[in-house]
Amino acid sequence: MIVKHSFPRIDLYTFGDAAFRPVLIQSMIDNLSELKQSLSASRERLDLEIFRKACHKVQTTLSILDIQKLSNLAQDLQDGIGREDKFSTFDSLCTDIMNGLLEEKNRKV
């Protein structure tokens, strides 16, 4: 299920710099992509530490996005809570957010 997300906090971090806005958004897209890849690698290698390190690295992105469901899923997965049923939910949510960020990046401000 595709859910539309809004990203009102992005502008708080760009300080009105229109040139920086797409750079920041692309960085967040890249971070979420890396997070998805780390979750996959973590599953394949049965090593949760891979995902934990990636979550730590992209903590700022998660904070800027301020999407509680994503943060909660990431924390649950790091803690090993209900991993199997949350893998696909986390992956889908990241994909939806990345697509929304791409739209936001291409939006004229």
N, C-alpha and C positions, 0 to 999 in steps of 0.2 A: 504494500500500500504506500503510495507516494503522499507525503505530507508536505505542505508548503511551510517553509520556515521564514521568519523575518530576522533581520540581523541589525537591530537598532544600535547596538553597542559598537559596531565597526566605526561609525563616525566619531565616537568618543576617543578612539585611538588614532585617528588620522588628523585630528586637529584642523579639519577643513582643507587639508592638503590633497587636492584632487589627483595629483600625480602619484601620491603614496598609496591611495586607496586601492587601486588594482594590484599593487605590489603586495600589500598586506593580505588582501583576499586570496591571491595566488599562493602565498605562503601558508595560509590556513588550509587551502585545498591540498597542498603538498603534505602538510602535517597529518591531515586526516587520511590521506592515501597511505602514508607511512604507517599510521596506526592500524589501518586495516591489514596491511601486509604483515605487520608484527603479530597481529592476532592469529593470522593464518600460520605463520612460522611457529608461533608458540604452540598451536594445536598440533602441527606436524611433528614437532620435536618433543612434545610433552614437557615444555619448559616455560612455565608461566613468567619467569624472570624477563624473557624477551619482551613480552607485552608490558610488564611493569615499567621497564626502562623507557619504552616508547611513550607510555602515558606520562611519565615524568618529563620527558623531553617536550611534549606538546601541551603541557599544563596551561601555558599562556593562551594557546588557541582555545582550549576548552573553557577557560575563564572568559575570554572575549565573547565566544559564542553564547555562553550562559544558557545552554539548553540542558535543563535539569535531567531529562530522560537520558541523554547521552552521558552526562557525568555520572549518573547513578549506575548505568550499565557498565561503564568503564570501571568504576569502583568495585562493583560486584564481581566482574571478571578478574580483576586484580586479586580480589580476596578469595577467588575460587568458588564463589557462591553461584550455584545453578548454571555453571558454564555451558553445558551442552545446549540447553534451551535458549540461551542468550546469545550464542555466537551469531546465528543468522539474524536475529533482531538487531544486534549491534552493527553488523555488516550492512544491512539494509538501511538503517538509520544514517550511518556515515555516508552511504551513497546518496541518499536523499539530500542530506545537508550539503554535500559536495556539489550536487547539481544545482541546489539553490544558491550556493555561493558563486558558482559560475554564472548564473543568471544575474546575480547582484553585481558581479565584476563587469559584465557587459552592459549593465543598465547605465544610462546617461544620468549624471547627477547635476 
